[in-house]
Amino acid sequence: MANTELKSDNLFEMMKAHLASDAGKELTKKIGLVYQINIAPKKIGFDEVSYIVDLKKGEVTKGKYEGGKPDAIFSFKDDDFMKVATGKMNPQIAFMRGAMKIKGSLSAAQKFTPDIFPKPAKM
């Protein structure tokens, strides 16, 4: 497995802080689901790095989910994930173009919206 620096690594670190904030705690209460996000440097399915966004506990961790099965699993290329997370690409369009793959509950997947991500600081 390649030990590649992904652009999204930084975003997941910011997400940890976001989920610890009051706004993040509200999201955790509202959504209450567990997501696994697989990020590939170049091509989905190759050299993927997995992150767990646990919106039951309000945690973000690197690695596969240990507590059974996540509610939904997303697979992205690093660049496409950044576009969706920063609002530059609509998640439905990403899915239709094959830039995002989903396994598991589609209703759970639909609750994974851009407001889960921290907003970039205004310059």
C-alpha positions in Angstrom: 0.0 0.0 0.0 1.4 3.3 -1.0 2.0 5.8 1.8 0.9 8.8 -0.2 0.0 12.2 1.2 -3.6 12.9 0.3 -5.1 16.4 0.1 -8.1 15.1 2.0 -5.9 14.1 5.0 -5.9 17.7 6.1 -9.7 18.0 5.7 -10.3 15.0 7.9 -8.1 16.6 10.6 -10.2 19.7 10.4 -13.4 17.6 10.6 -12.3 16.2 13.9 -12.2 19.7 15.4 -15.5 20.5 13.6 -17.3 17.5 15.2 -16.0 18.5 18.6 -17.6 22.0 18.3 -21.2 22.7 19.3 -22.3 22.7 15.6 -20.6 19.3 15.2 -22.4 17.9 18.3 -25.7 19.0 16.8 -24.9 17.1 13.6 -24.0 14.0 15.6 -27.4 14.2 17.4 -29.2 14.8 14.2 -27.6 12.2 11.9 -26.4 9.4 14.2 -24.9 7.2 11.5 -21.4 5.8 10.7 -19.7 6.4 7.3 -16.6 4.9 5.9 -14.9 7.0 3.3 -12.3 5.3 1.0 -9.9 7.8 -0.6 -7.7 6.7 -3.6 -4.8 8.9 -4.8 -5.5 8.3 -8.5 -8.1 5.5 -9.2 -10.9 4.2 -7.1 -10.1 0.8 -5.7 -6.3 1.2 -5.7 -4.1 2.2 -2.8 -7.2 3.5 -0.9 -7.0 5.0 2.6 -10.1 4.5 4.7 -11.5 7.0 7.2 -14.4 6.5 9.5 -16.7 9.4 10.2 -18.7 8.2 13.2 -21.7 10.5 13.6 -22.9 8.4 16.6 -19.8 9.2 18.7 -18.7 12.4 16.9 -15.3 11.0 15.9 -13.2 10.8 12.8 -10.6 8.0 12.6 -8.2 6.6 10.0 -8.6 2.9 9.2 -11.4 0.4 8.6 -14.5 0.4 10.8 -14.1 -2.0 13.8 -17.7 -1.9 15.1 -19.5 -4.1 12.6 -20.6 -2.5 9.3 -20.8 1.2 8.6 -24.2 2.5 7.5 -22.7 3.6 4.1 -19.3 3.4 2.4 -18.2 6.0 -0.1 -15.3 5.7 -2.5 -13.7 8.7 -4.1 -10.5 9.8 -5.8 -8.7 12.4 -3.6 -9.4 15.3 -6.0 -13.1 14.4 -6.4 -13.6 14.1 -2.6 -12.1 17.6 -2.1 -14.4 19.0 -4.8 -17.5 17.5 -3.1 -16.4 18.4 0.4 -15.7 22.0 -0.5 -19.0 22.4 -2.5 -17.3 22.6 -5.9 -19.1 19.4 -7.1 -22.6 18.4 -6.3 -22.7 14.9 -4.7 -25.5 13.7 -7.0 -23.5 14.7 -10.0 -20.4 13.0 -8.6 -22.4 9.8 -8.2 -23.8 9.9 -11.7 -20.4 10.6 -13.2 -18.9 7.7 -11.3 -16.6 10.0 -9.3 -18.3 8.7 -6.1 -19.3 5.1 -5.4 -21.7 4.1 -2.6 -22.2 0.8 -0.8 -24.7 0.3 1.9 -27.8 2.3 2.7 -28.7 4.9 0.1 -31.0 6.7 2.6 -28.0 6.9 5.0 -25.8 8.1 2.2 -28.2 10.9 1.4 -27.8 12.3 5.0 -24.1 12.7 4.3 -24.3 16.3 3.2 -21.8 19.1 2.8 -22.8 20.7 6.2 -20.9 17.8 7.8 -17.7 19.3 6.5 -16.1 22.4 8.2 -16.3 25.5 6.2 -13.0 26.9 5.0 -12.0 30.1 6.8 -12.9 33.2 4.9 -9.8 35.1 3.7 
